[in-house]
Structures are given as C-alpha cells and as structure tokens.
Amino acid sequence: MSIPTQITDETNSGGVFFVNFNQDCSSLSVGHRNGYKIYALQSLEGTSNGLECIHEHTGEEICIVERLFSSSLVAIVSLSAPRKLRVCHFKRGTEICTYSYSNTILAVKLNRSRLVVCLEESLYIHNIRDMKVLHTIRDTPPNQLGLCALTSSSDDCLLAYPGSSTIGEVQIFDTVNLQAKTMIPAHDSPLAALGFSPSGANIATASEKGTVIRVFSVTDGTKLYEFRRGVKRCVSISSLTFSTDSQFLCCSSNTETVHIFRLEEPKDLPKQNTDEGGWMDYLSKAVSAGATYLPTQVTDVFTQGRAFAVAYLPVTGVRNVLAITTIQRVLRLLVASTDGNLYIYNLDTVEGGDLALVKTHRLNGTSQTPESEAQQQQNQNQQQHIITTPTGSDTTGGAVLSSYAGIVKGHPAGTMSGTDSDKLHEMAAAVDIPPKDGFRFDDEEEFPPVSQPFTF
C-alpha cells in the first residue's frame, strides 16, 4: 500500500496515516500521529476493549509500518524523517538498522527473502537477511502513488511496478535473479492499483478510470479474467486484494462500495429458448451473434464479469485496504480504513449479494456492533468527511510526503542504530549465529542478522 493522501482532523479524529495487513492477514498495522499499533486478527471478537493490541509504539508520527508475517520485524517510516527507513525488532524494543534514501519513501514491501523500498523514480531491493542493497532499479517512470507489489511467497520473489506513467503497463521483475521478467500491457490508462495472488502466479490490475479490473498470468502475461466494477462513474481504486485461498478478488475505491469478484472459469449457459432465458439471455445471444458488427466497447460490457458480492461502507472519500481471510472458520471481509475503523463483514460463498456489516472495531481499542454505532454514524454524517491532497487531486493515495522530500545526491546510506560500544554489544547480543537453513521469520525471536554498520 502506498502512503495515503493528507488527512484533515475533520476527516479522522484518530489521526490515522497508514493501515495495512501483513502478508498472511494475521495482524493489522496502523500508523498514526502518536506512533503505531499492531493488532492481532486471530479472533475478531477481540476483548471487552476491542481488538487485541499486541504492540504499541508512541512518540512520533508514523506514516509507514510494515510487519513481516508474524515475526517481530517491522519496517517503519516517520513523517519527521520521510527519507529514512528503520528496521526494528519490536518485541525487544531494538532498532536493527537504518537506511537513508535520496527522496521520500512512498512504500515498503517485504517477504522472507527481500525488502523493497519504493521512491518516486527508483526502487531499492535489499536482502532481508543482512539488509544489504542487492540491486537498484533507477529511472523508473514517475510513480507518485508509490505503486508496487511484492509476492508474499519468497520462492519466485517477484516485484511488480508501473512500466509507464502514461499507459497501464506492469513491469514484472525477478528479485532473485535481479532481472526484468515480463511487461504486461494491462490498460490504456495509467495504473491506479495492483496486487499479486498469494502464490504469486497471478496479478490483478486497475487503471485510473477504475471501471475495469483485470487478472493476468505472471508467467506469460495472458489475461485470465476481466471484471467490470461499474459503468456509471469513474472512481479512484485504492486497494486490490486476493483472498487468502485465491478464490476471490476484492477492490475498494473512494466510494462507499467494496466489490468482490469470484475467480472461476466462465460456465457455458444451458441451451434455452428466448422465453425461458429472459430478455438478458436474448440480449447476450444477440451480442454474441453480432459481436463482429459492434464496437469493442459495447461487446466488452456484456462479456466482462460482474461482482459476486458487494459491501457498503458507512463512510466515503477515505482510503482503505482490504483482506478476505478465514477467521474462526468463517470467511470474512476486513476493511481497514484511515477513518480509524476496522469494518468486518461475513462473506457468503454461496449466495454472495449484499454483505452485512457485523462489527466495527475502532482502531483505538474499542468495538461496536452496527446497532450501537447507528447513532454515532448519524452524528458523523452531519460532518462531511473530507480528504485533501497537496495538488487538490483525487484520493488515490498520492505522495503526501512530497513536500517533505529533499534531494540528496548519492546512494542510500545504511547504519546500525547507535554508535557507542554499549549499543553495539546490545545489538550483537540480540543476534544469533544464522542456522544453516537460514532464519525462520515465522519465529518472533528471530530477525535479520546485522552485526556491523553498512556504508554506501
């Protein structure tokens, strides 16, 4: 997820700048004006005070906080130092290393093999086991949204980012062999969102128009699915996410609607006469028969898939991220929003349709059922939610920190935290000798070994 647009106090009293789920949707990270929090998602019933907060850091405004699976490793960027990345072991309260870059950090992506830092016109690929820079992709097309995606699986370890700033090309880069792999011509308009499937085999894309969602094979760029989000209006899509079982794809925008699409092979319609099939069946057959005589735009509308299910948010105009995952044997849609709430919906995999909001968790530790929040929502509706951007543009998540960005020549400089001998001894004591099969990042006691300063 890229850095959200600027948020006024009227928009969000919680002062939330950043929300994102970790790679396996077991936790939610929230960056806000007073620091950051990490919430556990194993039980969405939470406690009497709401979601279980497994870690909280206070003292500064955090605009990016990314957790590596269920480990204690987090990557942090603050508003006061938008060009500096800090990698920390949050359970021990230890800062492992810091890196400074030539421009504002727009996004950070990580898996068990790589950590990627996205700037507006370059990407830095680190080996997460020692945090050394393996490769730098320079002079990328201007990417003010910080759009990029990294496969959660480290087997192939693929990186995706915009290949053009004028059309919707997706560049797939192999971060293991450090070479470009595939260029996918996804849309005619510039990209607005993209996301890998859990296995990394497929990638979903959306353009600035926001009307069509496409899914491609990463191997050869073949288009596998095409869905129409809507035809009435163009929107700013901010999140594209596959379910953890890869059966569904969901998308959210600056509107109140979240669309969920089922990923299944199209089924042949049973042969039936016009009366049995109704006017839509007749129209579909007519379109199929006359496809060669109709404009492509017309036939596309009838051949694109439609949403399997729809969820309606109680707010509009705020940035959010999505997850579809099974928790306590129930498939849930989770919507974490920069309005300071986590919205929870049950997803009926048979019927689909309109999803019911079952609970809202305030990301300050409280929870509400739809009934208890009805009065509060009525009061909130009296105050219109507003998001502003530095340029007055839409709410697709532009580079809010561009005003902070200073241009510094040279390569990113990486240093260990602390320069005195006591700090070095403390860091050395926190690092074990790497086992032969590498570090297990699902173990919260382990993290990348850093035993000496890095200078570039």
C-alpha positions as CSV (number, residue, x, y, z in Angstrom):
1,M,0.0,0.0,0.0
2,S,1.3,3.4,-0.8
3,I,1.2,6.4,1.5
4,P,-2.3,7.8,1.9
5,T,-3.2,11.3,1.0
6,Q,-3.2,14.0,3.6
7,I,-5.9,13.7,6.2
8,T,-7.5,16.6,7.9
9,D,-8.6,16.5,11.6
10,E,-12.2,16.7,10.4
11,T,-11.7,13.6,8.4
12,N,-10.3,11.4,11.2
13,S,-10.2,12.3,14.8
14,G,-7.9,9.3,15.3
15,G,-5.2,10.8,13.2
16,V,-4.5,7.6,11.2
17,F,-2.0,8.0,8.4
18,F,-1.5,4.3,7.4
19,V,-3.2,1.0,7.6
20,N,-2.2,-2.4,6.2
21,F,-2.5,-6.1,6.8
22,N,0.6,-8.3,7.0
23,Q,1.3,-11.0,4.4
24,D,-0.9,-13.7,5.9
25,C,-3.6,-11.4,7.3
26,S,-2.8,-12.4,10.9
27,S,-2.3,-8.8,12.0
28,L,-3.1,-5.2,11.2
29,S,-0.6,-2.4,11.4
30,V,-1.7,1.1,12.0
31,G,0.4,4.3,11.8
32,H,-0.9,7.4,13.4
33,R,0.0,10.8,14.7
34,N,1.3,9.4,18.0
35,G,3.2,6.3,16.8
36,Y,2.0,2.9,15.6
37,K,0.0,-0.1,16.8
38,I,-0.2,-3.7,15.7
39,Y,-3.4,-5.6,16.2
40,A,-3.9,-9.4,16.2
41,L,-6.6,-10.7,14.0
42,Q,-6.9,-14.4,15.0
43,S,-10.1,-13.6,16.8
44,L,-12.2,-10.7,15.5
45,E,-14.3,-10.9,18.6
46,G,-11.5,-9.1,20.3
47,T,-11.6,-8.3,24.0
48,S,-14.0,-6.2,26.0
49,N,-12.0,-3.2,24.9
50,G,-11.9,-4.2,21.2
51,L,-9.1,-5.7,19.2
52,E,-6.1,-7.2,20.9
53,C,-3.2,-4.8,20.5
54,I,0.0,-6.9,20.6
55,H,2.4,-3.9,20.3
56,E,2.2,-0.1,20.6
57,H,4.9,2.4,20.0
58,T,4.4,6.1,20.9
59,G,6.3,9.3,20.4
60,E,6.2,10.3,16.7
61,E,4.0,10.4,13.6
62,I,4.4,7.1,11.7
63,C,3.3,7.1,8.0
64,I,4.5,3.6,7.1
65,V,4.7,0.5,9.3
66,E,5.0,-3.0,7.6
67,R,5.3,-6.2,9.6
68,L,6.9,-9.3,8.3
69,F,4.4,-12.1,8.7
70,S,4.1,-13.0,12.4
71,S,7.6,-12.1,13.3
72,S,8.7,-9.2,15.4
73,L,10.4,-7.5,12.5
74,V,8.8,-4.2,11.4
75,A,9.9,-1.6,8.8
76,I,9.0,2.0,9.8
77,V,9.0,5.4,8.2
78,S,8.1,8.6,10.1
79,L,6.6,11.9,8.9
80,S,9.5,13.7,10.5
81,A,12.1,11.7,8.5
82,P,10.3,10.6,5.3
83,R,13.6,9.6,3.6
84,K,14.7,7.3,6.4
85,L,13.8,3.6,6.8
86,R,14.1,2.0,10.2
87,V,14.1,-1.8,10.7
88,C,13.2,-2.8,14.2
89,H,12.6,-5.8,16.5
90,F,9.5,-4.5,18.2
91,K,9.2,-7.1,21.0
92,R,12.7,-6.4,22.2
93,G,12.5,-2.7,21.5
94,T,15.6,-2.9,19.4
95,E,16.4,-0.9,16.2
96,I,18.3,-3.2,13.9
97,C,19.4,-0.8,11.3
98,T,18.5,2.4,9.4
99,Y,18.8,3.5,5.8
100,S,18.5,6.9,4.3
101,Y,17.5,7.5,0.6
102,S,17.7,10.3,-1.8
103,N,14.0,11.0,-1.8
104,T,10.7,10.4,0.1
105,I,9.9,6.7,0.8
106,L,6.5,6.1,-0.8
107,A,6.1,2.4,0.0
108,V,7.9,-0.6,1.6
109,K,7.2,-4.2,0.7
110,L,8.8,-7.3,2.3
111,N,8.7,-11.0,2.4
112,R,11.1,-13.6,3.9
113,S,13.7,-13.0,1.3
114,R,13.6,-9.4,0.1
115,L,12.7,-5.9,1.3
116,V,11.8,-3.4,-1.4
117,V,11.8,0.4,-0.9
118,C,9.9,2.4,-3.4
119,L,10.7,6.0,-4.3
120,E,9.1,8.1,-6.9
121,E,11.6,7.2,-9.6
122,S,13.6,4.3,-8.3
123,L,13.3,1.0,-6.3
124,Y,15.9,-0.4,-3.9
125,I,16.0,-4.2,-3.4
126,H,17.5,-5.4,-0.1
127,N,18.4,-8.9,1.0
128,I,16.3,-9.1,4.2
129,R,18.8,-11.4,5.9
130,D,21.5,-8.9,6.2
131,M,19.8,-5.8,4.8
132,K,22.4,-5.2,2.1
133,V,21.3,-3.5,-1.1
134,L,21.3,-6.1,-3.9
135,H,20.1,-4.1,-6.7
136,T,18.7,-0.6,-7.6
137,I,16.2,-0.1,-10.3
138,R,16.8,3.5,-11.4
139,D,14.9,6.0,-13.6
140,T,11.6,4.2,-13.4
141,P,8.6,6.1,-14.8
142,P,7.3,8.7,-12.4
143,N,5.4,6.8,-9.7
144,Q,3.8,9.4,-7.4
145,L,1.5,6.9,-5.8
146,G,4.3,4.6,-4.8
147,L,2.6,1.7,-6.6
148,C,4.4,-1.6,-6.3
149,A,3.7,-5.1,-5.2
150,L,5.9,-8.0,-3.9
151,T,4.9,-11.6,-3.8
152,S,4.4,-12.9,-0.3
153,S,6.0,-16.2,-1.3
154,S,9.7,-16.0,-1.5
155,D,10.0,-18.9,-3.9
156,D,9.8,-16.8,-7.0
157,C,10.0,-13.4,-5.2
158,L,8.6,-11.2,-7.9
159,L,8.2,-7.4,-7.9
160,A,5.6,-5.5,-9.9
161,Y,5.6,-1.8,-10.6
162,P,4.3,0.6,-13.3
163,G,6.3,0.4,-16.6
164,S,4.8,3.6,-17.8
165,S,3.3,6.8,-16.5
166,T,1.0,7.3,-19.5
167,I,-0.5,3.9,-20.1
168,G,-1.2,0.9,-17.8
169,E,1.9,-1.3,-18.3
170,V,3.0,-3.6,-15.5
171,Q,6.7,-4.5,-15.2
172,I,7.4,-7.8,-13.5
173,F,10.9,-8.0,-12.0
174,D,12.7,-11.1,-10.7
175,T,14.3,-10.1,-7.4
176,V,16.2,-13.4,-7.0
177,N,18.0,-13.3,-10.4
178,L,17.8,-9.5,-10.5
179,Q,16.4,-9.2,-14.0
180,A,13.2,-8.0,-15.7
181,K,10.9,-10.8,-16.5
182,T,7.7,-9.7,-18.2
183,M,6.0,-6.5,-19.3
184,I,2.2,-6.7,-19.2
185,P,0.1,-4.2,-21.3
186,A,-2.8,-4.1,-18.8
187,H,-4.7,-0.9,-19.5
188,D,-4.8,2.1,-21.8
189,S,-4.8,4.5,-18.9
190,P,-2.1,4.7,-16.1
191,L,-2.3,2.2,-13.3
192,A,-4.1,3.0,-10.1
193,A,-3.7,-0.3,-8.2
194,L,-2.1,-3.7,-8.5
195,G,-1.7,-6.8,-6.3
196,F,-0.3,-10.4,-6.5
197,S,-2.3,-13.5,-5.7
198,P,-1.0,-15.4,-2.6
199,S,1.0,-17.8,-4.7
200,G,2.4,-15.1,-6.9
201,A,1.2,-16.8,-10.1
202,N,-1.4,-14.1,-11.0
203,I,-1.6,-10.3,-10.7
204,A,-4.7,-8.0,-10.6
205,T,-4.6,-4.5,-12.0
206,A,-6.8,-1.4,-12.3
207,S,-6.3,1.8,-14.1
208,E,-7.1,5.4,-13.2
209,K,-10.5,5.1,-14.9
210,G,-11.5,2.5,-12.2
211,T,-14.2,0.7,-14.3
212,V,-12.4,-2.5,-15.3
213,I,-10.4,-5.0,-13.1
214,R,-8.1,-7.4,-14.9
215,V,-6.2,-10.5,-13.8
216,F,-3.1,-11.7,-15.7
217,S,-0.8,-14.7,-15.6
218,V,2.6,-13.5,-14.4
219,T,4.4,-16.2,-16.4
220,D,3.4,-15.0,-19.9
221,G,1.1,-12.0,-19.4
222,T,-2.1,-13.9,-20.5
223,K,-5.3,-12.2,-19.4
224,L,-7.2,-14.7,-17.3
225,Y,-10.2,-12.6,-16.0
226,E,-11.8,-9.3,-16.7
227,F,-14.4,-7.7,-14.3
228,R,-16.4,-4.6,-14.6
229,R,-16.6,-2.6,-11.4
230,G,-19.2,-0.3,-12.8
231,V,-20.3,1.7,-15.8
232,K,-21.9,4.8,-14.2
233,R,-18.8,6.6,-12.9
234,C,-15.1,6.5,-12.8
235,V,-13.6,6.1,-9.4
236,S,-10.2,6.0,-7.8
237,I,-9.4,2.4,-6.9
238,S,-7.0,2.2,-3.9
239,S,-6.9,-1.5,-3.0
240,L,-6.9,-4.7,-5.0
241,T,-6.6,-7.9,-2.9
242,F,-6.9,-11.6,-3.5
243,S,-8.5,-13.8,-0.8
244,T,-6.0,-16.0,1.1
245,D,-7.4,-19.0,-0.8
246,S,-7.2,-17.2,-4.2
247,Q,-10.9,-17.8,-4.8
248,F,-12.0,-14.2,-4.7
249,L,-10.7,-10.7,-5.6
250,C,-11.9,-7.6,-3.9
251,C,-11.4,-3.9,-4.7
252,S,-12.2,-0.7,-2.9
253,S,-12.2,2.9,-4.0
254,N,-13.1,6.4,-2.8
255,T,-16.7,5.5,-2.9
256,E,-18.7,3.6,-0.3
257,T,-18.8,0.3,-2.2
258,V,-16.4,-2.6,-2.0
259,H,-16.8,-5.1,-4.8
260,I,-15.9,-8.8,-4.5
261,F,-15.4,-11.0,-7.7
262,R,-15.3,-14.8,-7.8
263,L,-12.4,-16.2,-9.7
264,E,-13.8,-19.2,-11.6
265,E,-13.8,-20.3,-15.1
266,P,-16.8,-19.0,-17.1
267,K,-19.6,-21.6,-17.4
268,D,-21.4,-22.3,-20.7
269,L,-25.0,-21.2,-20.4
270,P,-27.6,-24.0,-20.9
271,K,-29.3,-24.0,-24.2
272,Q,-32.7,-22.5,-23.8
273,N,-35.2,-20.5,-25.8
274,T,-35.8,-16.8,-25.5
275,D,-38.8,-17.1,-23.3
276,E,-37.0,-19.3,-20.8
277,G,-33.9,-17.2,-20.7
278,G,-35.5,-13.8,-20.5
279,W,-34.5,-10.6,-22.2
280,M,-30.9,-10.7,-20.8
281,D,-30.3,-14.1,-22.3
282,Y,-31.7,-12.9,-25.6
283,L,-29.6,-9.8,-25.5
284,S,-26.5,-11.8,-24.6
285,K,-27.1,-14.1,-27.6
286,A,-27.7,-11.1,-29.9
287,V,-24.5,-9.5,-28.8
288,S,-22.6,-12.7,-29.3
289,A,-24.0,-13.2,-32.7
290,G,-23.3,-9.7,-33.8
291,A,-20.1,-9.2,-32.0
292,T,-18.2,-8.6,-35.2
293,Y,-20.5,-5.8,-36.1
294,L,-20.5,-3.9,-32.7
295,P,-17.8,-1.7,-31.3
296,T,-15.4,-3.4,-28.9
297,Q,-16.5,-1.2,-26.0
298,V,-20.1,-2.4,-26.4
299,T,-19.3,-6.1,-26.5
300,D,-16.9,-5.8,-23.6
301,V,-19.7,-4.6,-21.3
302,F,-21.5,-7.9,-21.9
303,T,-18.5,-10.2,-21.7
304,Q,-16.9,-8.8,-18.5
305,G,-17.7,-10.5,-15.2
306,R,-19.8,-8.8,-12.5
307,A,-19.4,-8.6,-8.8
308,F,-20.3,-11.7,-6.8
309,A,-20.8,-9.7,-3.6
310,V,-20.9,-6.1,-2.5
311,A,-20.2,-4.5,0.8
312,Y,-21.2,-0.9,1.7
313,L,-19.1,1.2,3.9
314,P,-20.6,3.7,6.3
315,V,-18.1,6.4,5.1
316,T,-16.9,7.6,1.7
317,G,-13.8,9.5,0.5
318,V,-11.3,7.8,2.8
319,R,-8.5,5.4,1.9
320,N,-8.8,1.8,3.0
321,V,-7.2,-1.6,2.5
322,L,-8.9,-5.0,2.2
323,A,-8.4,-8.6,3.2
324,I,-10.6,-11.7,2.7
325,T,-9.5,-14.4,5.1
326,T,-10.9,-17.3,7.2
327,I,-11.1,-16.5,10.9
328,Q,-12.7,-18.9,13.3
329,R,-13.9,-21.0,10.4
330,V,-15.8,-18.1,8.9
331,L,-14.8,-16.3,5.7
332,R,-14.6,-12.6,6.5
333,L,-14.1,-9.4,4.5
334,L,-12.0,-7.0,6.5
335,V,-11.8,-3.3,5.6
336,A,-9.2,-1.2,7.5
337,S,-9.8,2.5,6.9
338,T,-7.9,5.7,7.5
339,D,-11.1,6.9,9.2
340,G,-9.8,4.9,12.2
341,N,-12.0,1.9,11.9
342,L,-11.8,-1.8,11.0
343,Y,-15.1,-2.9,9.4
344,I,-16.0,-6.6,9.4
345,Y,-18.4,-8.4,7.1
346,N,-19.3,-12.0,6.7
347,L,-19.0,-13.4,3.1
348,D,-21.5,-16.0,2.0
349,T,-19.6,-18.0,-0.6
350,V,-22.8,-19.5,-2.0
351,E,-25.2,-16.6,-2.2
352,G,-22.9,-13.6,-2.3
353,G,-25.0,-10.5,-2.8
354,D,-25.0,-7.6,-0.3
355,L,-22.9,-8.3,2.7
356,A,-24.0,-7.4,6.2
357,L,-21.7,-5.4,8.5
358,V,-21.3,-7.5,11.6
359,K,-18.9,-5.4,13.7
360,T,-16.8,-2.3,13.7
361,H,-13.6,-2.0,15.7
362,R,-12.3,1.4,16.5
363,L,-8.5,1.3,16.0
364,N,-8.1,3.0,19.4
365,G,-9.2,-0.1,21.3
366,T,-13.0,-0.1,21.3
367,S,-15.6,-2.1,19.3
368,Q,-19.2,-1.6,18.3
369,T,-22.0,-3.6,16.7
370,P,-23.9,-2.0,13.9
371,E,-26.8,-1.2,16.3
372,S,-24.6,0.6,18.8
373,E,-22.9,2.7,16.1
374,A,-26.0,3.8,14.3
375,Q,-26.5,6.9,16.4
376,Q,-22.8,7.7,16.2
377,Q,-22.9,7.4,12.4
378,Q,-25.9,9.7,12.3
379,N,-23.8,12.3,14.1
380,Q,-20.8,11.7,11.8
381,N,-23.0,12.2,8.7
382,Q,-23.6,15.7,9.9
383,Q,-19.9,16.4,9.4
384,Q,-18.9,15.6,5.9
385,H,-15.7,13.6,5.6
386,I,-13.0,15.4,3.6
387,I,-9.7,14.3,2.2
388,T,-7.3,16.9,0.7
389,T,-4.2,16.4,-1.4
390,P,-1.4,18.9,-1.9
391,T,-2.5,19.3,-5.5
392,G,-6.2,19.1,-5.0
393,S,-6.4,15.9,-7.0
394,D,-8.3,12.8,-6.3
395,T,-7.9,10.5,-3.3
396,T,-6.0,7.6,-4.9
397,G,-3.2,7.9,-2.4
398,G,-0.7,10.4,-3.9
399,A,2.6,11.3,-2.4
400,V,1.5,13.2,0.7
401,L,5.1,13.5,1.7
402,S,6.3,15.2,-1.5
403,S,6.6,18.5,0.4
404,Y,9.0,16.9,2.8
405,A,11.2,15.3,0.1
406,G,14.7,16.8,-0.1
407,I,17.0,15.8,-2.9
408,V,20.3,14.3,-1.6
409,K,22.9,13.1,-4.0
410,G,24.4,9.6,-3.7
411,H,23.4,6.2,-2.7
412,P,21.3,5.2,0.3
413,A,23.3,5.2,3.5
414,G,22.7,2.4,5.9
415,T,23.9,2.4,9.5
416,M,23.3,0.4,12.6
417,S,21.4,2.1,15.4
418,G,23.7,3.6,18.0
419,T,27.4,4.3,17.7
420,D,28.7,3.7,21.2
421,S,30.1,0.3,22.3
422,D,27.3,-0.4,24.7
423,K,24.8,-0.2,21.8
424,L,26.9,-2.4,19.6
425,H,27.3,-5.0,22.3
426,E,23.5,-4.9,22.9
427,M,22.8,-5.4,19.2
428,A,25.4,-8.2,18.9
429,A,23.8,-10.0,21.9
430,A,20.4,-9.8,20.2
431,V,21.7,-11.6,17.1
432,D,22.3,-15.3,17.0
433,I,24.5,-17.1,14.5
434,P,22.4,-17.9,11.4
435,P,21.4,-21.5,11.2
436,K,22.4,-23.5,8.1
437,D,18.9,-23.4,6.7
438,G,18.5,-19.7,7.2
439,F,16.4,-17.7,9.6
440,R,12.8,-18.7,10.3
441,F,10.8,-15.4,10.1
442,D,7.7,-17.0,11.5
443,D,9.6,-17.2,14.8
444,E,9.2,-13.9,16.6
445,E,12.6,-14.5,18.3
446,E,14.5,-14.4,15.1
447,F,15.2,-11.5,12.7
448,P,17.8,-10.5,10.1
449,P,21.4,-10.7,11.5
450,V,23.1,-7.3,11.5
451,S,26.4,-7.2,13.2
452,Q,28.2,-4.3,11.6
453,P,27.5,-0.9,10.1
454,F,26.7,-0.5,6.5
455,T,28.1,2.3,4.4
456,F,27.3,3.0,0.8
